[in-house]
Amino acid sequence: MTATMRAGLYWAPEHTDPLHALGSAWLGRDAETGAPVRQPPVPGLAEITADPRGYGLHATLKPPFRLARPWAELCREVEALAASIRVFALPPLSVRNLKGFLALRESAPCPPLYALADRCVEALDSFRAPPSEDELARRRRAKLSERHEANLVRWGYPYVFEDFQFHVTLTQRLDDAAREALLPALLAHFGDVPAMPRLVRELCLFTQAGPGAPFLIAERFPLKGA
């Protein structure tokens, strides 16, 4: 563990889920191994996916944070948290426009998913070092509402609890014309796989060695709740 290392608790497809292979190919990197993956021959795709490639294929549950407590303690706490949560079904995913980004989102409300995100944010907060002034300033460039500002100050991130939005980011922010031009290739690449039935059976602990470094899956913790 270093002072600049960050950790985040995410959902990511299981190794055997075809979404893992398709998503890794779309982004150009496998977050499990860190290895580059050949992208489909879509013009401009390497640039369009540059930002999400660094984060890896995932949906955020507890946003990335610098550690205030030892790594081994964090792993034990995540393991205990996962052991208390039941496996649940994730609604079919579909490609949506989220504030200019193309992302996979749930097609129906999923209360167990939202409860999981809430627990991850709250239960692990003692491991989160306070954000730096630079980090706060970067978040505030989005012109936060009062509630988002309160979340940022209390939890280190504006979009938690009732403002949580499950999403698997697939592109950088695009204008309308660029999104429409890219969408057919994206849909052809993923096909029916996002809509396949799948269970949420793991919590994934991602790590980033330092600023600008890629995020990697450090540990997968199975859900074991009765």
Beta strands, then each sheet from edge to edge (+ up, - down):
strand 1: 6-11
strand 2: 59-66
strand 3: 88-90
strand 4: 93-98
strand 5: 101-106
strand 6: 168-169
strand 7: 198-200
strand 8: 202-208
strand 9: 215-222
sheet 1: 2+ 1- 8+ 9-
sheet 2: 3+ 7-
sheet 3: 4+ 5- 6+
end
